[in-house]
Amino acid sequence: MEYLWGVVILLVIGALLGLLLAVASKAFAVKEDKRLEPVTAMMPGINCGTCGYPGCKELVAAILKGEVKNLGQCRPLRPDAKAKIKEYLADNPDEDGNVLTLQG
């Protein structure tokens, strides 16, 4: 019977911490563009850095944010892959409905 209070206290503390973690995960959630992974999969994937970014995923993130407007910045990217990326981005606008158009 003596140990029952210790178990109850630990259960209450665990429940409170679990609730706190659930609230924190909602409050501090980072929204990621749903187009990031599909466009990254269309990139060469060699992470060479010739574009000025440490990897293909970072370049795609910059493209989706509008920081990079030219796919020609990625030198290893083949012309057919460029066309696929442009087509995908034209068919899939961002959450606000804006269509991203790229050069190169």
TIMAR-929171 format. One record per residue (C-alpha): residue in one letter; x, y, z; residue number from 0. Coordinates in steps of 0.001 Angstrom, whole numbers, plus 500000, padded with zeros to 6 digits. Example, Ala and Ser with C-alpha at 12.3 -4.5 7.8 and 13.67 -1.06 7.14 Angstrom:
BEGIN
<site rest="A" x="512300" y="495500" z="507800" nr="0"/>
<site rest="S" x="513670" y="498940" z="507140" nr="1"/>
This chain:
BEGIN
<site rest="M" x="500000" y="500000" z="500000" nr="0"/>
<site rest="E" x="502911" y="502358" z="500688" nr="1"/>
<site rest="Y" x="504210" y="502156" z="497128" nr="2"/>
<site rest="L" x="500762" y="502883" z="495648" nr="3"/>
<site rest="W" x="501171" y="506642" z="496188" nr="4"/>
<site rest="G" x="504476" y="506619" z="494386" nr="5"/>
<site rest="V" x="502933" y="504843" z="491403" nr="6"/>
<site rest="V" x="499985" y="507258" z="491328" nr="7"/>
<site rest="I" x="502272" y="510291" z="491484" nr="8"/>
<site rest="L" x="504452" y="508936" z="488668" nr="9"/>
<site rest="L" x="501359" y="508240" z="486523" nr="10"/>
<site rest="V" x="500058" y="511784" z="487062" nr="11"/>
<site rest="I" x="503446" y="513317" z="486232" nr="12"/>
<site rest="G" x="503706" y="511131" z="483130" nr="13"/>
<site rest="A" x="500217" y="512127" z="481975" nr="14"/>
<site rest="L" x="500943" y="515836" z="482498" nr="15"/>
<site rest="L" x="504229" y="515645" z="480620" nr="16"/>
<site rest="G" x="502549" y="513707" z="477794" nr="17"/>
<site rest="L" x="499862" y="516380" z="477539" nr="18"/>
<site rest="L" x="502518" y="519105" z="477552" nr="19"/>
<site rest="L" x="504404" y="517359" z="474724" nr="20"/>
<site rest="A" x="501212" y="516990" z="472680" nr="21"/>
<site rest="V" x="500421" y="520705" z="473026" nr="22"/>
<site rest="A" x="504013" y="521678" z="472224" nr="23"/>
<site rest="S" x="504060" y="519516" z="469088" nr="24"/>
<site rest="K" x="500988" y="521347" z="467761" nr="25"/>
<site rest="A" x="502176" y="524805" z="468806" nr="26"/>
<site rest="F" x="505679" y="524462" z="467379" nr="27"/>
<site rest="A" x="504914" y="522370" z="464291" nr="28"/>
<site rest="V" x="506885" y="523317" z="461186" nr="29"/>
<site rest="K" x="504846" y="523318" z="457995" nr="30"/>
<site rest="E" x="506726" y="521867" z="455045" nr="31"/>
<site rest="D" x="505741" y="522456" z="451436" nr="32"/>
<site rest="K" x="504062" y="519302" z="450132" nr="33"/>
<site rest="R" x="505876" y="519744" z="446817" nr="34"/>
<site rest="L" x="509350" y="519490" z="448393" nr="35"/>
<site rest="E" x="509744" y="515702" z="448322" nr="36"/>
<site rest="P" x="508337" y="515071" z="444805" nr="37"/>
<site rest="V" x="510503" y="517799" z="443245" nr="38"/>
<site rest="T" x="513557" y="516632" z="445194" nr="39"/>
<site rest="A" x="512996" y="513133" z="443778" nr="40"/>
<site rest="M" x="513157" y="514620" z="440244" nr="41"/>
<site rest="M" x="516552" y="516209" z="440930" nr="42"/>
<site rest="P" x="519803" y="514366" z="440088" nr="43"/>
<site rest="G" x="520413" y="513624" z="443768" nr="44"/>
<site rest="I" x="524187" y="513847" z="443635" nr="45"/>
<site rest="N" x="524341" y="516777" z="446110" nr="46"/>
<site rest="C" x="527369" y="518207" z="444310" nr="47"/>
<site rest="G" x="526941" y="521796" z="445525" nr="48"/>
<site rest="T" x="527623" y="523418" z="442139" nr="49"/>
<site rest="C" x="524336" y="525310" z="442499" nr="50"/>
<site rest="G" x="525559" y="527025" z="445645" nr="51"/>
<site rest="Y" x="523437" y="524950" z="448010" nr="52"/>
<site rest="P" x="524686" y="522014" z="450105" nr="53"/>
<site rest="G" x="522270" y="519559" z="448499" nr="54"/>
<site rest="C" x="519403" y="519059" z="446101" nr="55"/>
<site rest="K" x="516776" y="519333" z="448846" nr="56"/>
<site rest="E" x="518054" y="522752" z="449906" nr="57"/>
<site rest="L" x="518029" y="523963" z="446280" nr="58"/>
<site rest="V" x="514455" y="522751" z="445848" nr="59"/>
<site rest="A" x="513450" y="524503" z="449092" nr="60"/>
<site rest="A" x="514953" y="527738" z="447741" nr="61"/>
<site rest="I" x="513092" y="527256" z="444445" nr="62"/>
<site rest="L" x="509796" y="526732" z="446252" nr="63"/>
<site rest="K" x="510382" y="529823" z="448409" nr="64"/>
<site rest="G" x="511035" y="531861" z="445264" nr="65"/>
<site rest="E" x="514695" y="532554" z="446061" nr="66"/>
<site rest="V" x="515862" y="530716" z="442925" nr="67"/>
<site rest="K" x="514072" y="531318" z="439613" nr="68"/>
<site rest="N" x="516314" y="529384" z="437239" nr="69"/>
<site rest="L" x="516647" y="525605" z="437070" nr="70"/>
<site rest="G" x="519829" y="526114" z="435059" nr="71"/>
<site rest="Q" x="521563" y="526746" z="438372" nr="72"/>
<site rest="C" x="521652" y="522941" z="438740" nr="73"/>
<site rest="R" x="524204" y="521951" z="436097" nr="74"/>
<site rest="P" x="523780" y="518142" z="436313" nr="75"/>
<site rest="L" x="519983" y="518402" z="435827" nr="76"/>
<site rest="R" x="519006" y="516941" z="432443" nr="77"/>
<site rest="P" x="516654" y="518866" z="430130" nr="78"/>
<site rest="D" x="513927" y="516207" z="430385" nr="79"/>
<site rest="A" x="514031" y="516424" z="434184" nr="80"/>
<site rest="K" x="513817" y="520230" z="433986" nr="81"/>
<site rest="A" x="510704" y="519894" z="431847" nr="82"/>
<site rest="K" x="509158" y="517433" z="434324" nr="83"/>
<site rest="I" x="509841" y="519776" z="437248" nr="84"/>
<site rest="K" x="508372" y="522765" z="435415" nr="85"/>
<site rest="E" x="505296" y="520741" z="434479" nr="86"/>
<site rest="Y" x="504856" y="519451" z="438036" nr="87"/>
<site rest="L" x="505129" y="522938" z="439521" nr="88"/>
<site rest="A" x="502691" y="524327" z="436949" nr="89"/>
<site rest="D" x="500160" y="521628" z="437836" nr="90"/>
<site rest="N" x="500659" y="521900" z="441617" nr="91"/>
<site rest="P" x="500282" y="525433" z="442998" nr="92"/>
<site rest="D" x="501263" y="526328" z="446545" nr="93"/>
<site rest="E" x="498768" y="526502" z="449411" nr="94"/>
<site rest="D" x="497747" y="530037" z="448400" nr="95"/>
<site rest="G" x="497072" y="528936" z="444804" nr="96"/>
<site rest="N" x="500139" y="530629" z="443332" nr="97"/>
<site rest="V" x="501715" y="528820" z="440389" nr="98"/>
<site rest="L" x="505516" y="528830" z="440310" nr="99"/>
<site rest="T" x="507075" y="529472" z="436903" nr="100"/>
<site rest="L" x="510774" y="528879" z="436374" nr="101"/>
<site rest="Q" x="513360" y="529747" z="433762" nr="102"/>
<site rest="G" x="516054" y="527514" z="432355" nr="103"/>
